[in-house]
Amino acid sequence: MQELILDPLSVLVLHGPNLNLLGQREPGIYGSLTLSQINRQLETEGQKLAVKVFTMQSNHEGVLVDAIHDALGKHQGILINAGAYTHTSIALRDAIAAVSLPTVEVHLSNIYKREEFRHHSYIAPIAIGQISGFGVQSYILGLQALVLYLRQNM
């Protein structure tokens, strides 16, 4: 009997504005790890989960929208830390809704313990879940939750 080999799942990880400055930007809020270190941790976790992880960061809203559009047919899910765009971008929200890919929103800090304007997310209502406040673990937990969701619903 021939063994069925499935292609691994593919997840797009999007990092929004200013996250390229992690490690030097307000380490008391965002931690001391750089974005490269976070991406390496995500790739390592992806290997453990048998998932391909593709990471991308942009400070430009349109670039992130284009990446979400391009994810259709390439990736089965999206993990996103939209940074400040979480609270301002209807365009990102609409792009995620348009491609209908399961999406998990993550944040390094607990956005609900911060300034009032950070308490609203345009992404949360269309995401399958949101994880915030656990530093880099927010990304790892988000990836684990997304993969579990994908495996249970595909």
TORFIBA-903677 format. One record per residue: residue in one letter; chain; x negated, y, z of N, C-alpha, C, O, CB in turn. Coordinates in steps of 0.1 Angstrom, whole numbers, plus 5000, padded with zeros to 4 digits. Glycine has a CB too. Example, Ala and Ser with C-alpha at 12.3 -4.5 7.8 and 13.67 -1.06 7.14 Angstrom:
<sites>
- rest_kette_n.px_n.py_n.pz_ca.px_ca.py_ca.pz_c.px_c.py_c.pz_o.px_o.py_o.pz_cb.px_cb.py_cb.pz
- A_A_4868_4943_5078_4877_4955_5078_4868_4967_5078_4858_4967_5085_4887_4955_5090 .
- S_A_4872_4978_5071_4863_4989_5071_4871_5000_5079_4866_5011_5080_4859_4994_5057 .
</sites>
This chain:
<sites>
- rest_kette_n.px_n.py_n.pz_ca.px_ca.py_ca.pz_c.px_c.py_c.pz_o.px_o.py_o.pz_cb.px_cb.py_cb.pz
- M_A_4992_4988_5000_5000_5000_5000_4991_5012_5000_4982_5013_5008_5010_5000_5012 .
- Q_A_4994_5022_4991_4986_5034_4990_4991_5044_5001_5003_5046_5003_4987_5040_4976 .
- E_A_4981_5050_5007_4984_5060_5018_4988_5073_5012_4981_5078_5002_4972_5061_5027 .
- L_A_4998_5079_5017_5003_5092_5012_4994_5103_5019_4993_5104_5031_5018_5095_5016 .
- I_A_4987_5111_5011_4979_5122_5016_4986_5135_5013_4989_5138_5001_4965_5121_5009 .
- L_A_4988_5142_5023_4995_5155_5022_4985_5166_5022_4975_5166_5029_5005_5157_5033 .
- D_A_4987_5176_5013_4978_5188_5014_4980_5195_5027_4991_5195_5032_4981_5198_5002 .
- P_A_4970_5200_5033_4971_5207_5046_4980_5219_5044_4980_5225_5033_4958_5211_5052 .
- L_A_4986_5223_5055_4994_5236_5055_4984_5247_5053_4972_5246_5056_5002_5237_5068 .
- S_A_4989_5258_5047_4981_5270_5045_4988_5282_5052_5000_5284_5050_4979_5273_5030 .
- V_A_4981_5289_5061_4986_5300_5068_4978_5313_5065_4966_5313_5065_4986_5297_5083 .
- L_A_4985_5323_5061_4979_5336_5059_4979_5344_5072_4990_5346_5078_4986_5344_5048 .
- V_A_4968_5349_5077_4967_5357_5089_4964_5371_5084_4954_5374_5078_4956_5352_5098 .
- L_A_4973_5380_5088_4971_5394_5084_4968_5403_5096_4975_5402_5106_4984_5400_5077 .
- H_A_4958_5411_5095_4954_5420_5106_4956_5434_5100_4951_5438_5089_4939_5418_5110 .
- G_A_4964_5443_5107_4967_5456_5103_4956_5467_5106_4945_5463_5109_4980_5460_5108 .
- P_A_4961_5479_5106_4952_5490_5108_4944_5490_5121_4949_5487_5131_4959_5503_5106 .
- N_A_4932_5495_5120_4922_5497_5131_4917_5484_5137_4909_5484_5146_4929_5505_5141 .
- L_A_4922_5472_5133_4918_5460_5139_4904_5456_5134_4897_5448_5140_4927_5448_5136 .
- N_A_4899_5463_5124_4885_5461_5119_4875_5467_5130_4863_5464_5129_4883_5468_5106 .
- L_A_4880_5475_5139_4872_5481_5149_4872_5473_5162_4867_5478_5172_4877_5495_5152 .
- L_A_4878_5462_5163_4879_5454_5175_4864_5451_5180_4855_5449_5172_4886_5440_5173 .
- G_A_4863_5451_5193_4850_5449_5199_4844_5462_5203_4836_5463_5212_4840_5442_5189 .
- Q_A_4847_5473_5196_4843_5486_5200_4854_5496_5203_4853_5506_5210_4834_5492_5189 .
- R_A_4866_5492_5198_4878_5501_5200_4885_5497_5213_4890_5486_5215_4888_5499_5188 .
- E_A_4885_5506_5223_4893_5504_5235_4892_5490_5240_4902_5484_5241_4907_5509_5233 .
- P_A_4880_5485_5244_4879_5471_5249_4887_5468_5261_4891_5457_5263_4864_5468_5251 .
- G_A_4890_5478_5269_4899_5476_5281_4913_5472_5277_4920_5465_5285_4900_5488_5289 .
- I_A_4917_5476_5265_4931_5472_5260_4930_5460_5251_4938_5451_5252_4937_5484_5253 .
- Y_A_4920_5460_5241_4920_5450_5231_4909_5439_5232_4908_5430_5224_4917_5457_5218 .
- G_A_4901_5440_5243_4891_5430_5245_4878_5434_5238_4877_5444_5231_4896_5417_5240 .
- S_A_4868_5425_5240_4854_5428_5235_4851_5420_5222_4840_5422_5217_4844_5425_5245 .
- L_A_4860_5411_5218_4857_5403_5206_4859_5411_5194_4868_5419_5193_4865_5390_5206 .
- T_A_4850_5408_5184_4852_5415_5171_4862_5407_5162_4866_5396_5166_4838_5415_5163 .
- L_A_4866_5414_5152_4876_5407_5143_4870_5395_5137_4877_5384_5135_4881_5417_5132 .
- S_A_4857_5395_5133_4850_5383_5128_4851_5372_5138_4853_5360_5134_4836_5386_5124 .
- Q_A_4848_5375_5151_4849_5364_5161_4863_5358_5162_4865_5346_5164_4844_5370_5174 .
- I_A_4873_5367_5162_4887_5362_5162_4890_5353_5150_4896_5343_5152_4897_5374_5163 .
- N_A_4886_5358_5139_4888_5350_5127_4881_5336_5127_4887_5326_5123_4883_5357_5114 .
- R_A_4869_5336_5133_4863_5323_5134_4870_5314_5144_4871_5302_5142_4848_5325_5140 .
- Q_A_4876_5320_5155_4883_5311_5164_4896_5306_5157_4900_5295_5160_4887_5320_5177 .
- L_A_4902_5314_5149_4914_5310_5142_4911_5299_5132_4918_5289_5131_4921_5322_5134 .
- E_A_4900_5300_5125_4896_5290_5115_4892_5277_5123_4896_5266_5118_4883_5295_5107 .
- T_A_4886_5278_5134_4883_5266_5142_4896_5259_5147_4897_5247_5146_4874_5269_5154 .
- E_A_4905_5267_5152_4918_5262_5156_4926_5256_5144_4932_5246_5145_4927_5273_5163 .
- G_A_4925_5262_5133_4931_5257_5121_4926_5243_5117_4933_5234_5113_4929_5267_5109 .
- Q_A_4912_5241_5118_4906_5228_5116_4912_5218_5125_4915_5207_5121_4891_5229_5117 .
- K_A_4913_5221_5138_4919_5212_5148_4933_5208_5144_4938_5197_5146_4919_5218_5162 .
- L_A_4941_5218_5138_4955_5216_5135_4957_5210_5121_4968_5208_5116_4962_5229_5137 .
- A_A_4945_5209_5114_4946_5204_5099_4954_5214_5091_4962_5211_5083_4952_5190_5098 .
- V_A_4950_5227_5093_4957_5238_5086_4946_5247_5080_4936_5250_5086_4966_5246_5095 .
- K_A_4948_5251_5068_4939_5261_5061_4943_5275_5066_4955_5278_5065_4939_5260_5046 .
- V_A_4934_5282_5071_4937_5296_5076_4929_5306_5067_4917_5305_5065_4932_5298_5091 .
- F_A_4937_5315_5061_4931_5326_5053_4934_5339_5060_4945_5342_5063_4938_5326_5039 .
- T_A_4923_5347_5063_4924_5359_5070_4922_5371_5061_4914_5370_5052_4915_5359_5082 .
- M_A_4929_5382_5065_4927_5394_5057_4930_5406_5067_4940_5405_5074_4936_5395_5045 .
- Q_A_4923_5417_5065_4925_5429_5073_4926_5441_5063_4918_5441_5054_4915_5431_5084 .
- S_A_4935_5450_5066_4936_5462_5058_4941_5473_5067_4950_5471_5075_4944_5460_5045 .
- N_A_4936_5485_5064_4942_5497_5071_4952_5503_5062_4958_5514_5066_4930_5507_5073 .
- H_A_4956_5497_5051_4965_5503_5041_4978_5495_5040_4977_5483_5037_4958_5504_5028 .
- E_A_4989_5501_5043_5002_5495_5043_5005_5488_5030_5009_5476_5030_5013_5505_5046 .
- G_A_5002_5494_5019_5005_5488_5006_4997_5475_5003_5002_5466_4997_5003_5498_4995 .
- V_A_4985_5475_5008_4976_5463_5006_4982_5452_5014_4982_5440_5009_4962_5466_5011 .
- L_A_4987_5454_5026_4993_5444_5034_5006_5439_5027_5009_5427_5027_4996_5449_5048 .
- V_A_5014_5448_5022_5027_5445_5015_5023_5436_5003_5030_5425_5001_5034_5457_5010 .
- D_A_5013_5439_4995_5009_5431_4984_5004_5417_4988_5007_5407_4982_4998_5438_4976 .
- A_A_4997_5417_4999_4993_5404_5004_5004_5395_5008_5004_5383_5006_4983_5405_5016 .
- I_A_5015_5401_5014_5027_5393_5018_5034_5388_5005_5038_5376_5005_5036_5402_5026 .
- H_A_5035_5397_4995_5041_5392_4983_5033_5381_4977_5039_5371_4972_5042_5404_4973 .
- D_A_5020_5382_4977_5011_5372_4970_5011_5359_4978_5007_5349_4973_4997_5377_4970 .
- A_A_5015_5359_4991_5016_5347_4999_5026_5337_4994_5025_5325_4996_5019_5350_5013 .
- L_A_5036_5342_4987_5047_5333_4982_5041_5323_4972_5034_5327_4962_5058_5342_4975 .
- G_A_5043_5310_4975_5038_5300_4966_5023_5295_4970_5019_5285_4964_5038_5304_4952 .
- K_A_5017_5303_4978_5003_5300_4982_5002_5295_4997_4994_5287_5000_4994_5312_4980 .
- H_A_5010_5301_5005_5010_5298_5019_5023_5294_5024_5033_5298_5018_5004_5310_5027 .
- Q_A_5024_5286_5035_5036_5282_5040_5041_5291_5052_5053_5290_5056_5036_5268_5045 .
- G_A_5032_5299_5057_5036_5307_5068_5026_5319_5070_5015_5319_5064_5036_5300_5081 .
- I_A_5030_5329_5077_5022_5341_5080_5021_5344_5095_5031_5343_5102_5029_5353_5073 .
- L_A_5009_5346_5099_5007_5351_5113_5002_5366_5111_4993_5368_5104_4996_5342_5120 .
- I_A_5009_5375_5118_5006_5389_5115_5005_5397_5128_5013_5396_5137_5017_5395_5107 .
- N_A_4994_5405_5129_4992_5415_5138_4992_5428_5130_4982_5432_5125_4979_5414_5148 .
- A_A_5004_5434_5129_5005_5446_5120_5000_5459_5127_5001_5469_5121_5019_5448_5116 .
- G_A_4994_5457_5139_4989_5469_5146_5000_5480_5147_5012_5477_5150_4977_5475_5139 .
- A_A_4997_5492_5145_5006_5503_5146_5017_5502_5136_5028_5508_5138_4999_5516_5144 .
- Y_A_5015_5495_5125_5026_5494_5115_5038_5486_5120_5049_5486_5115_5021_5487_5102 .
- T_A_5035_5478_5131_5046_5471_5138_5058_5480_5141_5069_5477_5140_5041_5464_5150 .
- H_A_5054_5492_5145_5064_5502_5151_5069_5512_5140_5077_5520_5143_5058_5509_5162 .
- T_A_5063_5512_5128_5066_5522_5118_5070_5517_5105_5076_5524_5097_5055_5531_5117 .
- S_A_5066_5505_5101_5067_5501_5087_5079_5492_5084_5080_5480_5086_5055_5493_5084 .
- I_A_5089_5499_5078_5100_5492_5072_5095_5484_5060_5101_5473_5056_5112_5501_5068 .
- A_A_5085_5489_5053_5080_5482_5041_5074_5469_5044_5077_5459_5037_5069_5491_5034 .
- L_A_5067_5467_5055_5062_5454_5059_5073_5445_5063_5074_5433_5059_5052_5455_5071 .
- R_A_5083_5450_5070_5095_5443_5074_5102_5437_5062_5105_5426_5062_5104_5451_5083 .
- D_A_5104_5446_5052_5111_5442_5040_5103_5432_5032_5109_5423_5026_5115_5454_5032 .
- A_A_5090_5433_5032_5082_5424_5024_5083_5410_5030_5084_5400_5023_5067_5429_5024 .
- I_A_5082_5409_5043_5083_5396_5050_5097_5390_5048_5098_5378_5045_5081_5398_5066 .
- A_A_5107_5398_5049_5121_5393_5046_5122_5389_5032_5129_5379_5029_5131_5404_5049 .
- A_A_5116_5396_5023_5117_5392_5009_5111_5379_5005_5117_5371_4997_5111_5403_5000 .
- V_A_5100_5376_5011_5093_5363_5007_5099_5351_5015_5096_5340_5012_5078_5364_5010 .
- S_A_5106_5354_5026_5112_5344_5034_5102_5333_5039_5106_5321_5040_5123_5337_5027 .
- L_A_5090_5337_5042_5080_5327_5048_5081_5329_5063_5081_5340_5068_5066_5330_5043 .
- P_A_5081_5317_5070_5081_5318_5085_5069_5326_5089_5058_5324_5085_5081_5304_5091 .
- T_A_5073_5336_5098_5062_5346_5103_5063_5347_5118_5073_5347_5124_5065_5359_5096 .
- V_A_5051_5347_5124_5049_5349_5138_5042_5362_5140_5031_5364_5134_5042_5337_5145 .
- E_A_5047_5371_5148_5041_5384_5151_5032_5382_5164_5037_5377_5173_5052_5395_5153 .
- V_A_5020_5387_5163_5012_5387_5175_5005_5400_5178_5004_5409_5169_5000_5376_5173 .
- H_A_5002_5402_5191_4995_5414_5195_4986_5410_5206_4989_5402_5215_5005_5425_5200 .
- L_A_4974_5416_5206_4964_5414_5217_4969_5419_5230_4968_5412_5241_4951_5421_5213 .
- S_A_4975_5431_5230_4980_5437_5243_4995_5434_5244_5001_5431_5234_4977_5452_5243 .
- N_A_5000_5436_5256_5014_5435_5258_5020_5448_5254_5020_5458_5262_5017_5431_5273 .
- I_A_5026_5449_5243_5032_5461_5237_5043_5467_5246_5046_5479_5245_5037_5459_5223 .
- Y_A_5049_5459_5254_5060_5463_5263_5055_5469_5276_5063_5475_5283_5069_5451_5266 .
- K_A_5042_5468_5279_5036_5475_5290_5029_5488_5287_5023_5494_5295_5027_5465_5297 .
- R_A_5031_5491_5274_5023_5503_5269_5033_5515_5266_5044_5515_5271_5016_5500_5256 .
- E_A_5029_5524_5258_5037_5536_5255_5051_5531_5249_5052_5521_5243_5030_5545_5245 .
- E_A_5061_5540_5252_5075_5537_5248_5076_5534_5233_5083_5525_5229_5084_5548_5252 .
- F_A_5068_5542_5225_5070_5540_5210_5065_5526_5206_5069_5522_5195_5062_5551_5203 .
- R_A_5057_5519_5214_5052_5506_5210_5062_5495_5214_5060_5483_5210_5039_5503_5217 .
- H_A_5073_5498_5220_5083_5488_5225_5092_5484_5214_5098_5473_5215_5091_5494_5236 .
- H_A_5092_5491_5203_5101_5487_5191_5092_5481_5180_5082_5486_5176_5108_5499_5186 .
- S_A_5097_5469_5176_5090_5462_5164_5100_5461_5153_5111_5456_5155_5084_5449_5169 .
- Y_A_5096_5465_5141_5104_5463_5129_5103_5448_5125_5111_5443_5117_5100_5472_5118 .
- I_A_5092_5442_5129_5089_5428_5124_5097_5417_5133_5101_5407_5127_5074_5425_5124 .
- A_A_5097_5420_5146_5103_5410_5155_5117_5404_5151_5119_5392_5152_5104_5416_5169 .
- P_A_5126_5412_5146_5139_5407_5143_5139_5397_5131_5149_5389_5129_5148_5418_5140 .
- I_A_5129_5397_5123_5128_5388_5111_5118_5377_5113_5117_5368_5105_5126_5395_5098 .
- A_A_5110_5378_5124_5100_5368_5127_5106_5356_5134_5117_5358_5140_5088_5374_5135 .
- I_A_5100_5345_5133_5105_5333_5141_5101_5335_5156_5107_5328_5164_5099_5320_5135 .
- G_A_5091_5343_5159_5087_5345_5172_5076_5356_5173_5071_5361_5163_5082_5333_5179 .
- Q_A_5074_5361_5186_5064_5371_5188_5057_5367_5201_5063_5363_5211_5071_5385_5190 .
- I_A_5043_5369_5201_5035_5366_5212_5026_5378_5214_5019_5383_5205_5026_5353_5210 .
- S_A_5026_5384_5226_5018_5396_5229_5012_5395_5243_5018_5389_5252_5026_5409_5227 .
- G_A_5001_5401_5245_4996_5403_5259_4986_5393_5263_4981_5394_5275_5007_5403_5268 .
- F_A_4982_5384_5255_4972_5374_5259_4959_5375_5252_4951_5365_5252_4978_5360_5256 .
- G_A_4955_5387_5248_4943_5389_5241_4942_5380_5229_4951_5378_5222_4931_5386_5251 .
- V_A_4930_5375_5226_4928_5366_5215_4936_5354_5215_4940_5348_5205_4913_5362_5214 .
- Q_A_4940_5349_5227_4949_5338_5229_4963_5340_5222_4969_5331_5218_4951_5334_5243 .
- S_A_4967_5353_5221_4979_5356_5214_4978_5350_5199_4988_5345_5194_4982_5371_5213 .
- Y_A_4967_5352_5193_4965_5347_5179_4965_5331_5179_4972_5325_5171_4952_5352_5173 .
- I_A_4958_5325_5188_4957_5311_5189_4971_5305_5192_4975_5295_5185_4947_5306_5200 .
- L_A_4978_5310_5202_4991_5305_5205_5001_5308_5194_5009_5299_5191_4996_5313_5218 .
- G_A_5000_5319_5187_5008_5322_5175_5006_5312_5164_5015_5307_5158_5005_5336_5170 .
- L_A_4993_5309_5162_4990_5299_5151_4996_5285_5155_5002_5278_5147_4975_5298_5149 .
- Q_A_4994_5281_5167_4999_5268_5172_5014_5268_5170_5020_5258_5166_4995_5265_5186 .
- A_A_5021_5278_5175_5036_5279_5174_5040_5278_5159_5050_5272_5156_5041_5291_5181 .
- L_A_5034_5286_5151_5037_5286_5136_5036_5272_5130_5044_5268_5123_5029_5297_5129 .
- V_A_5024_5266_5133_5022_5253_5127_5032_5243_5132_5037_5235_5124_5008_5248_5130 .
- L_A_5035_5243_5145_5045_5234_5150_5059_5236_5143_5066_5227_5139_5047_5236_5166 .
- Y_A_5062_5249_5142_5075_5253_5135_5075_5247_5121_5085_5241_5116_5077_5268_5135 .
- L_A_5064_5250_5114_5063_5245_5100_5065_5230_5098_5072_5225_5090_5050_5250_5093 .
- R_A_5058_5223_5107_5058_5208_5107_5072_5203_5110_5076_5192_5105_5048_5202_5116 .
- Q_A_5079_5210_5119_5092_5205_5123_5103_5209_5112_5114_5203_5112_5096_5211_5136 .
- N_A_5100_5219_5104_5110_5224_5095_5107_5223_5080_5114_5228_5072_5113_5238_5098 .
- M_A_5097_5215_5077_5094_5214_5063_5098_5200_5058_5096_5197_5046_5079_5216_5060 .
</sites>
